[in-house]
Amino acid sequence: MRNDLDRIEAAFVGTPLAGLPIGHGPSGTVLVSDIEADRLHEAWRAAEALAPVIGRRPVMVTDDFEDTLRIRPEPEPGPSESELRAFAEAAESSDPWLAYRHYGEDDQVDEGEAEYYARGVAGVDLTALVPDVALPAPRQALERALYDRLLADADLHAQVLGRVRLVTRTDYWYTPDSALLMLLPTSDVRRSGYWVDFYGAPTPEYQLALAEVLAQWRHRWDARLVASWGTMLQFQVGSPPAPGDGAWTAAGQLKALAPNLELSRWEVAVAMPEGAAWFVHNRP
């Protein structure tokens, strides 16, 4: 209804969103357009700060790839309260890390393959550390052993960090040609997953898993979804994990959700504590 738009516009006064075109979006959402490409994160932050006031979670979206994201003259009904409640309950009872598993999670590594995994992708070679690992071994055990030994070597850790820290900074983020701010008709993080369009969530079961990921990441690392570009998700992280178990867990989850992230898990684990921006890429 127009009253809802008026209330949101009033809340926008004095923020970077003031005066921007606003209207009804798909499935009960509200869209804000004409956001400048170099101010996308700023616009999102302004809307995120207002979420408790307007009762809507913000996420940046793009109409670069399809034309259904447009301002409508009349509101389009969204899901009912009972449907949203059932969605959130099903998401909370799911285990998202059974659905999201990296394709190399269960690989076994023998002596002839170990150096391949130790070379990494970013250019720092850890093959000198391989002899300290008993082989054959599960890939995850080998990479964790390499990571633990890396943490004990300050100079080597600094070399790796210098190569990989970009992946947890906004420099690594994608910027579409056209972007809109979508205001979802809920303030609840888990329920917001109902509207997130992500290539990595192609079925209702995966949509539930993604909603639970959003809730878990928010609770554990204050990771807030900034943008959903179809095959990409971008997060602002308020409490990055500490080196060690936290960074290792976060790296494994990020790689499970983002199979197109080519870095080894030990490389990603080095990067996780050193930045406040996570980038998820899952494409054909």
C-alpha positions, -999 to +999 in steps of 0.1 A: +000+000+000+011+036-005+011+042+032+038+016+036+059+034+009+053+067+026+065+054+059+097+040+043+104+072+025+100+091+057+125+068+074+149+075+045+151+112+051+186+123+060+202+091+047+218+083+013+185+067+002+165+100+006+147+110-026+154+078-046+126+063-066+107+037-046+079+013-054+064-021-050+085-052-060+077-089-065+062-110-038+056-083-012+090-066-015+098-029-020+124-018-046+145+013-045+162+023-078+187+047-092+215+038-068+249+048-081+274+020-087+300+033-063+274+038-035+259+003-034+274-007-001+267+027+014+230+024+004+227-011+018+243+000+051+218+029+054+189+004+049+204-021+072+205+005+100+168+012+094+157-025+094+144-023+130+125+008+122+109-002+089+107-040+096+123-050+064+157-066+057+176-051+028+195-069+000+210-055-032+198-072-064+203-066-101+181-066-132+211-072-154+201-108-161+163-107-163+136-081-164+112-093-136+129-069-111+109-038-118+089-014-098+052-023-100+022+001-099+004-021-073+017-043-045+021-080-052+011-104-024+039-122-006+037-154+015+013-156+044+025-154+080+018-191+084+038-200+052+067-179+064+066-195+099+066-230+084+095-220+061+116-207+091+108-237+112+118-261+084+150-242+078+159-242+115+155-280+117+177-286+087+214-293+086+226-270+057+261-286+057+246-319+046+232-301+015+262-278+010+294-300+008+325-292-013+330-317-041+365-325-027+354-329+009+359-367+010+390-370-012+418-392+000+454-381-007+484-405-011+521-397-011+522-390-048+494-364-046+502-345-014+525-319-030+497-309-054+475-298-025+504-282-007+513-259-036+481-239-031+467-217-057+479-182-047+516-189-052+530-199-018+543-235-017+540-256+015+555-288+001+583-285+027+557-291+054+543-323+038+568-348+052+554-340+087+520-354+077+513-392+078+500-403+044+478-415+029+453-392+046+419-375+040+424-343+021+408-323+049+433-338+074+462-330+052+451-294+046+444-289+083+478-302+092+494-278+067+473-249+081+483-257+117+520-257+108+515-225+088+501-208+119+533-217+137+555-200+111+549-163+112+570-155+081+553-182+060+519-171+072+526-135+063+535-146+027+503-166+023+482-138+038+497-113+014+485-133-015+450-143-003+436-115+019+419-099-012+392-126-010+379-111+022+378-075+011+352-056-009+378-052-037+369-088-046+331-080-049+312-079-081+295-047-092+266-051-117+257-025-144+224-019-127+214-025-091+183-020-070+178-022-032+152-048-024+135-044+010+122-078+021+089-079+041+105-094+072+131-083+098+140-119+106+172-132+090+161-168+086+128-159+070+146-135+046+160-166+029+126-171+013+133-143-011+170-148-018+176-157-054+208-178-056+220-202-083+233-224-054+198-229-040+179-244-070+153-264-051+130-258-020+153-280+001+184-259-009+164-227-002+158-239+033+194-248+037+205-214+025+181-197+049+197-216+078+232-207+065+221-170+067+209-175+102+240-194+114+265-170+098+246-141+113+247-157+148+283-169+147+301-142+128+276-113+124+277-120+086+249-099+070+238-105+034+245-074+014+239-085-022+225-114-042+235-112-078+221-146-089+253-167-089+269-145-063+263-135-027+282-108-008+283-105+030+295-078+054+311-096+084+311-079+118+329-106+138+354-125+116+366-158+130+399-160+149+428-180+134+426-217+142+394-237+146+371-207+139+388-197+106+391-234+096+354-239+101+344-207+083+368-216+054+352-250+049+317-236+050+325-208+025+341-233+001+311-256+004+287-227-005+311-213-031+325-241-052+340-216-077+364-203-050+396-219-063+418-213-033+427-243-011+409-245+022+441-237+041+445-205+020+409-194+027+414-201+064+444-177+064+423-150+048+391-154+069+403-135+101+417-106+080+387-091+063+351-081+068+337-090+033+329-125+022+321-134-014+302-165-025+303-176-062+284-206-074+279-206-112+273-232-140 
